[in-house]
C-alpha cells in the first residue's frame, strides 16, 4: 500500500544518506527521482523503481512534477 503524496527529487543518491533516503521512500511507495554526480552508481535504485535523472540536477521539472511550494532539501541538510 502506498503512503505517498507526490514525487520526491533526491540529490546525492549514490551513497550515504541520499541513498538511504531514496531507498526508504521507494519502499514506502513514493515516486523517487534520483540524481548523483556518479550516475553509474544509481543502477540499483533504478531497478527498485526510481527514475534516474543522470549526474546533474534537471534544468526543468521532471514529467508529472508540480511545485508544492515546499523548501527544497538536499542530502545532508538540516530539515
HELIX and SHEET records of a PDB file:
HELIX    1   1 UNK A   16  UNK A   27  1                                  12    
HELIX    2   2 UNK A   39  UNK A   42  5                                   4    
HELIX    3   3 UNK A   43  UNK A   48  1                                   6    
SHEET    1   A 3 UNK A   8  UNK A  10  0                                        
SHEET    2   A 3 UNK A  32  UNK A  34  1                                        
SHEET    3   A 3 UNK A  51  UNK A  52  1                                        
END                                                                             
